[in-house]
Amino acid sequence: MTQQVALVTGSSRGIGRGIALALAEVGFHVAVNYASRREAAEEVADAIRARGVEADVFGGDIGDDAQRDELYEAVMRRFGRIDVLVNNAGVAPQKRLDLLETEPAGFDRLMRINLRGPFFLTQKVAKQMIALVRRDPQARPKIINVGSVSAYAASVNRPEYCLSKAGVGMMTRLFAARLAEYGILVYEVRPGIIATDMTAAVKAKYDELIANNITPIKRWGTPEDVGRTVAGIATDMLPFSTGEVINVDGGFHIRQL
């Protein structure tokens, strides 16, 4: 089979970095996307190349239409195909505001990056994937969306984030239904409490919650935990599943009494 290529958005740090490295470990060439941290993205690309596969870095804000389109075109010029799209890029609110005080500008920014951007990137990549399977019958393209337990766990001081991740869940089901006829499978990986720079500011809060049994597995999750899950999906370990949510949350979704 021709060498497979993965595009991982927001892969210069955190969960995206963990995913990019895990995909390299199982043999994928990787397109590393960043919005502002090129140096960090270059470090990820170097680590990928050290694993014996190809990597390149591609700037682009997923929430900006022109930058998103250029990202896609640049990846296609460099690699010629995208076998796996991982929609990981996302942001937290710039200000955590009560539900009754949420501001339109912050709401729109977050939805643009976390939901609108991934939707339209997936639309574009999906059309390429349809063409790919038509010319290469061995191709097994996949789309993997990185969601969050905030899709169902309400946080009234960041409602726009919760809404964006709930939208990612429906986006997964929509594309899964539309693309199944082409053999293109779509999944959502739903992380819980993961140790990244995004969660560093609330570390004390989550340390206490974990100590008080908010998750059956009593530890923080890591980007590597998420990366291994994505790598398993990408290597065709779930061939009779699509539209599925895979929780990587230490059992948070169990909701024990």
C-alpha positions as CSV (number, residue, x, y, z in Angstrom):
1,M,0.0,0.0,0.0
2,T,1.2,3.6,-0.7
3,Q,2.5,5.3,2.4
4,Q,-0.4,6.8,4.3
5,V,-0.6,10.5,5.3
6,A,-2.3,12.0,8.4
7,L,-3.2,15.6,8.8
8,V,-3.4,16.6,12.5
9,T,-4.7,20.0,13.2
10,G,-3.4,21.9,16.2
11,S,-0.5,19.4,16.6
12,S,2.3,21.7,17.8
13,R,1.5,21.0,21.5
14,G,-0.8,19.1,23.9
15,I,-3.1,16.5,22.7
16,G,-2.4,17.2,19.1
17,R,1.3,16.6,19.7
18,G,0.6,13.3,21.4
19,I,-1.6,12.2,18.4
20,A,1.0,13.2,15.8
21,L,3.7,11.3,17.5
22,A,1.5,8.2,18.0
23,L,0.6,8.2,14.3
24,A,4.3,8.4,13.4
25,E,4.9,5.4,15.6
26,V,2.6,3.3,13.5
27,G,4.0,4.5,10.2
28,F,2.1,7.5,9.1
29,H,3.7,10.5,7.4
30,V,2.3,13.4,9.3
31,A,1.3,17.0,8.4
32,V,1.8,19.0,11.5
33,N,-0.5,22.0,11.7
34,Y,0.0,25.1,13.9
35,A,-1.7,28.4,14.2
36,S,1.0,30.5,15.9
37,R,3.8,28.3,17.4
38,R,6.0,27.4,14.4
39,E,9.0,26.5,16.5
40,A,7.0,24.1,18.6
41,A,5.6,22.5,15.4
42,E,9.1,22.1,14.0
43,E,10.1,20.3,17.1
44,V,7.2,17.9,16.7
45,A,8.1,17.4,13.0
46,D,11.7,16.6,14.0
47,A,10.5,14.0,16.6
48,I,8.3,12.4,13.9
49,R,11.2,12.2,11.4
50,A,13.3,10.5,14.1
51,R,10.7,7.7,14.0
52,G,11.6,7.0,10.3
53,V,8.6,8.7,8.6
54,E,8.2,12.0,6.8
55,A,6.8,15.2,8.4
56,D,6.3,18.8,7.5
57,V,4.8,21.8,9.2
58,F,1.9,23.8,7.9
59,G,0.7,27.1,9.4
60,G,-3.0,28.0,9.4
61,D,-5.8,29.1,11.7
62,I,-8.6,26.5,11.2
63,G,-11.1,29.2,12.0
64,D,-10.0,31.4,9.1
65,D,-11.5,30.4,5.7
66,A,-8.6,31.5,3.6
67,Q,-5.9,30.0,5.9
68,R,-7.9,26.8,6.2
69,D,-8.1,26.4,2.4
70,E,-4.4,27.2,2.0
71,L,-3.6,24.6,4.7
72,Y,-5.4,22.0,2.7
73,E,-3.8,22.9,-0.6
74,A,-0.3,23.0,0.9
75,V,-0.7,19.6,2.4
76,M,-1.9,18.2,-0.9
77,R,1.0,19.8,-2.8
78,R,3.4,18.3,-0.3
79,F,2.0,14.8,0.1
80,G,-0.6,14.3,-2.6
81,R,-3.2,12.6,-0.4
82,I,-4.8,12.7,3.1
83,D,-5.7,9.2,4.5
84,V,-6.5,10.3,8.0
85,L,-7.8,13.7,9.1
86,V,-7.6,14.4,12.8
87,N,-9.7,17.5,13.8
88,N,-7.9,18.4,17.0
89,A,-7.4,22.1,16.8
90,G,-9.5,24.0,19.4
91,V,-9.4,26.7,22.0
92,A,-10.8,27.4,25.4
93,P,-12.7,30.6,26.1
94,Q,-10.5,33.7,26.5
95,K,-12.6,34.7,29.5
96,R,-14.7,32.2,31.6
97,L,-18.0,34.0,32.0
98,D,-21.2,32.9,33.5
99,L,-23.8,31.7,31.1
100,L,-25.9,34.8,31.7
101,E,-22.9,37.0,30.9
102,T,-21.4,35.3,27.8
103,E,-20.4,37.7,25.1
104,P,-21.1,37.4,21.4
105,A,-17.5,38.1,20.3
106,G,-16.1,35.3,22.5
107,F,-18.9,32.9,21.6
108,D,-18.3,33.5,17.8
109,R,-14.5,33.2,18.1
110,L,-14.8,29.8,19.9
111,M,-17.4,28.4,17.6
112,R,-15.5,29.5,14.5
113,I,-12.4,27.6,15.6
114,N,-13.9,24.6,17.4
115,L,-16.8,23.8,15.2
116,R,-17.1,25.8,12.0
117,G,-13.5,25.4,11.0
118,P,-13.4,21.6,11.5
119,F,-16.7,21.2,9.7
120,F,-15.6,22.9,6.5
121,L,-12.1,21.4,6.6
122,T,-13.8,17.9,6.9
123,Q,-16.1,18.8,4.0
124,K,-13.1,19.6,1.8
125,V,-10.9,16.6,2.9
126,A,-13.9,14.2,2.6
127,K,-14.2,15.1,-1.2
128,Q,-10.5,14.3,-1.6
129,M,-11.0,11.0,0.3
130,I,-13.8,10.0,-2.0
131,A,-11.5,10.6,-5.0
132,L,-8.8,8.7,-3.2
133,V,-10.8,5.5,-2.7
134,R,-11.9,5.6,-6.3
135,R,-8.3,5.6,-7.6
136,D,-6.8,3.4,-4.8
137,P,-9.1,0.5,-3.8
138,Q,-6.8,-0.3,-0.9
139,A,-7.2,3.1,0.7
140,R,-9.1,3.1,4.0
141,P,-9.6,6.8,4.9
142,K,-10.7,7.9,8.3
143,I,-11.8,11.1,9.9
144,I,-11.2,11.4,13.7
145,N,-12.7,14.3,15.6
146,V,-11.3,15.2,19.0
147,G,-14.3,16.1,21.2
148,S,-14.6,16.5,25.0
149,V,-16.6,15.3,27.9
150,S,-17.9,18.9,27.8
151,A,-20.2,17.7,25.1
152,Y,-22.5,16.4,27.9
153,A,-21.0,17.7,31.2
154,A,-22.4,21.2,31.6
155,S,-20.0,24.0,32.7
156,V,-22.0,27.1,33.1
157,N,-18.9,29.3,33.1
158,R,-17.9,28.2,29.6
159,P,-21.1,27.5,27.7
160,E,-19.7,28.3,24.3
161,Y,-17.1,25.5,24.8
162,C,-19.7,23.0,25.8
163,L,-21.9,23.9,22.8
164,S,-19.0,23.6,20.4
165,K,-18.1,20.2,21.6
166,A,-21.7,19.0,21.5
167,G,-21.7,20.2,17.9
168,V,-18.6,18.1,17.2
169,G,-20.5,15.1,18.4
170,M,-23.3,15.7,15.9
171,M,-20.8,16.5,13.1
172,T,-19.2,13.1,13.7
173,R,-22.6,11.4,13.2
174,L,-23.5,13.4,10.1
175,F,-20.2,12.7,8.3
176,A,-20.3,9.1,9.3
177,A,-23.8,8.7,7.8
178,R,-22.8,10.5,4.6
179,L,-19.5,8.9,3.9
180,A,-20.1,5.3,4.9
181,E,-21.0,4.3,1.3
182,Y,-17.5,5.2,0.3
183,G,-15.8,3.2,3.0
184,I,-14.8,6.4,4.8
185,L,-15.2,5.8,8.6
186,V,-15.7,8.7,11.0
187,Y,-15.1,8.6,14.8
188,E,-15.0,10.9,17.8
189,V,-12.4,10.5,20.5
190,R,-13.7,12.2,23.6
191,P,-11.0,13.1,26.2
192,G,-11.7,13.8,29.8
193,I,-9.3,15.5,32.2
194,I,-6.0,15.6,30.2
195,A,-2.8,17.2,31.4
196,T,-2.0,20.0,28.9
197,D,-1.3,23.7,29.0
198,M,-5.0,24.3,28.5
199,T,-5.8,22.6,31.8
200,A,-2.7,23.8,33.7
201,A,-4.6,26.8,35.1
202,V,-7.2,24.6,36.8
203,K,-4.8,21.9,38.0
204,A,-5.6,22.3,41.7
205,K,-9.3,22.0,41.1
206,Y,-9.0,18.8,39.0
207,D,-6.4,17.3,41.4
208,E,-9.0,17.6,44.1
209,L,-11.8,16.2,41.9
210,I,-9.7,13.2,40.9
211,A,-8.7,12.6,44.6
212,N,-12.5,12.6,45.4
213,N,-13.3,9.9,42.8
214,I,-14.7,11.9,39.9
215,T,-13.1,9.2,37.7
216,P,-12.8,5.5,38.5
217,I,-9.2,5.6,37.2
218,K,-7.7,8.0,39.6
219,R,-5.2,9.9,37.6
220,W,-4.9,12.6,35.0
221,G,-5.0,11.5,31.4
222,T,-2.1,12.3,29.1
223,P,-1.8,13.3,25.5
224,E,-0.2,9.9,25.0
225,D,-3.4,8.2,26.1
226,V,-5.3,10.1,23.5
227,G,-2.6,9.4,20.9
228,R,-2.7,5.7,21.4
229,T,-6.5,5.7,20.9
230,V,-6.2,7.6,17.7
231,A,-3.5,5.4,16.4
232,G,-5.6,2.3,17.0
233,I,-8.5,3.8,15.0
234,A,-6.2,5.0,12.2
235,T,-4.7,1.5,11.8
236,D,-8.1,0.0,11.1
237,M,-8.7,-1.6,14.5
238,L,-12.4,-0.7,14.4
239,P,-13.4,-1.6,10.9
240,F,-17.1,-2.3,11.6
241,S,-17.7,0.9,13.5
242,T,-18.5,4.4,12.4
243,G,-20.0,7.5,14.1
244,E,-18.7,6.0,17.3
245,V,-17.6,7.9,20.4
246,I,-14.5,6.5,22.1
247,N,-14.2,7.9,25.6
248,V,-10.6,8.5,26.8
249,D,-11.7,9.9,30.2
250,G,-10.7,7.5,33.0
251,G,-14.3,6.3,33.2
252,F,-15.8,9.7,33.8
253,H,-18.7,8.9,31.5
254,I,-19.9,6.1,33.7
255,R,-21.5,8.6,36.1
256,Q,-21.5,6.5,39.2
257,L,-23.9,6.9,42.1
